[in-house]
Amino acid sequence: MKNTLALLIAFLLLSPLALHAQECMGVTLKPGSGYEMLSYDSKGKENGRMVYKIKNVSKDGPDSVIEMEFENFDKKDKSQTTNTFKMRCNGNEMRVDAASMMPQGSQFESFDLKFTSKDIIYPANLSVGQKLPDGSFRGEGATGPMTVTMDADFTNRKVESKEQITVPAGTFDVFKISSDMNINMKTVMKVSFDFSSVSYRSPKVLWDIKTETYRKGKLSGSTVLSKIF
């Protein structure tokens, strides 16, 4: 359960601001391009990497629908998890269905979870002090007599400041965004987790440059952008 939860948080924190086959909100991207993130544990030790690659881009009315491929590698660079998920961009904002990013092959796969969700929204233009919309999802399923529910709420999303940071991929002007996460899972018993997160986003990249996740005020993990391809 610990590994599944960590992957879920990574998926939700690493959602991009916007993508398009030709151009979306001023950024030109195409299938085959993407980003690599290095992940670190609470002590700052590298423990793996994550690769996000654009598989396909299509049109659905005013929206561009972006199909993304995700692959997670452990510290020995062995593939652990793969997933495909979709996002929508209309030029003014990016909308991410958090439920669509549940990792495939997780321990909850046998429950055949059905999800409902409120999209996580990333506006094209960010400014210090700006409050961003909340997001959430709920999953329900069963296997035999056992049922499972999974709920996640993403609240208090706010643009805290504008800074400049340096990561392996380079130096970027970024917006620092804070948020709170509450995740509840129930099978035989109910388990609840409360987190706070900080992400750093650059309008020139439209992806997380860096993320930090905290629990009870202590750093539990982080990621940094290592490669743009």
N, C-alpha and C positions, 0 to 999 in steps of 0.2 A: 504493500500500500504506500510506503514511503517513496519508492521510486516512481510509482504512478503519479502521486501527488506532485513530486518535483517536476516531472515532465509536463503535467498539466499547467503548472504555474509558468514554466518556460514558454509554452505555446502561447499563453495568454499575454505574457509580458512582451513577447517578441513580435507582436503583430505590427505590420508596416502601416505608414500613414497613407500611402497611395501608390498605385501601380497602373500601367496601361501599356498596351502593345506598342504604341507609337509614343504617345505623350499623355501624362496625367498630372495636372497641377504643376506643369512646367518641367517635369522630369521624364526623360526618354528612356524607356526600357523595352526589352524584347524577350521572347521565350529563350530559355537557356541562360539568361543572366540571373544573378542572385547575390546572396550574402553568406558569409561564414562568421559564426560567433564562437568564441572560446568561453567555456564555463569554468567557474572557480567555486570551491567550497567555502565554508565559513572562515577558514584560516587563510584564505587567499591562495590555496594550492590548485593548480589546473587539474580538472577532473574530466575533461571531455570537450567536444565541440559539436556544433549544430550547423547544418547546411540547409539553406532555404533557396529553392530554385523555381523560377517561373516556368511552368509546363505549357500553359496555353492562356490566351486572352481572347474573349469573345464579347459580342454586344448583346445586351438584353434591354431594349428600349433605350432610355437615356444612360443606362449604366454600362460600364465595362466590367465584365466578370473575369476575375483573375484566378486561375487554378494554380496553386502552389504545391510543390513537393518538399517535404521535410524529411531529414534523416539525422538521427542522433548517434554520436559515437562516444564510446567510453574513453578513459584515459590511456588505454592501450590501442586506441583508434580502431576498435572493433564495432561494427554497426550494431546498434541496440534496438532502435525503433524507426519505423518509417511511417509516413502519413501523407495524405493528400487533402487539402482543404481549399475553400473558395472565399474570395473577398469581392466586394463591389466598390467601384469608384464612379462618382458622377461629376467629377471635376471640382466640386466644392468640399467634399468630404469622403473619407474612406469608412466603410461599414464592414465590421468583422463579426460573423456569427461564431461566437466563442464555442458553442457546442460542436461545431463542425471540426474543431481542432482537437477533440479527444484523441489521444494516441491510440493507433491500431495495435492490437495484440496485447492490450492492457488486461489486467486481471478481471475487469468488468465486462470483457467482450462476450462471455457466455450468457450474460444477463439480457442481451439484446436491448440495450437502453434506447428509449425514445426521448428525444429532447425538444424542449420549447425554449426560446431565448429572446432576450432583448439585446440587439446589436451593440457592440462596443464601437463608438464613433470617434474618429480622429479628423478634426477639421483641417482644411488645407492651410489656413492661416492661424498661427498661434501668437499669443501675446501674454506678457507677464500679468498675473492676476486672473487670467481667464479660467472659468470653471467649465469642465467638460462633462458631457452627459454620463449618467450611470449606465452600467451594463449588467446583465445577469443571464443565467441559464438554469434549467431544471431538467434532470434526467430521471426516468423511471423505467424499471425493468424487472424481470424475474427469470429464475431458472429452477424448475421444479417447484417446491413449496417455498423457496427462499426468494425474497424480493430485495431490491436495492433502490435507493433514491440518492441522488447527488445534486446539491444546489450550490451555486456560486454567485456571489454578489460583489460587484466592483463599484465602489462608492468614493465620494470625496475626491474626485479627480480634479486636480488643479495645477495650472502652470505656475511654478514657484519663482523661477528666475531665468535669466539668459546668461550663459557662461561659455567658456571655451575649454575643451578638454582634448587630451591626446590619448589615443588608443593605438594598437598595432596597425590599424588601417590608415592612420593619419591624425591630423589635428582638425577639429571641427568646431564651429559656432553652433551651440545647442540650446534647446529649451529644456529645463529641468521640470519634470512632471511627477507629482506625488499622487498616490492613491491608496485606498484601503481595500483589502480582499477578505471575504469571509467564505469559507468552504465547509459545507456540511455533508457528511456521507453516513448513510444508515443501511446496515445489513442486519446482522443479529443485534448489534448495538449501534448507537449513534456516536459519531466522532465529529468534532468541530475544530476548525483551525482558523485563526485570525492572523493576517499578515498585513504589513504595509510595504509599499514598493516605491522605488524611485526609478524613473527612466529618463534618459537623455536622448533627445531627438533633434535631428538636423534637417531643415527643409531642403538642403542640397542632396540629401541621401534618401530621405523618406523611409528610414528604417531605424531601429534602435541603435544608437552608438554605444550605449552602455546601460545596463540595468543592475539594480540592487534590490534584494528582497530581505525584509527584516521580520523577525518574530519575537515578540516581547522585548522589542527595542534592540535586539542583537542581530547582527548580520548573519543570514543563513545561506546566502549564495549570491553570485553576481555573474554577469556576462559582459564581454566587450566585443566590438566589431573588429574582426581580424583581417577580413578580405572582402573586397567587392569585385565581382567578376561578371 
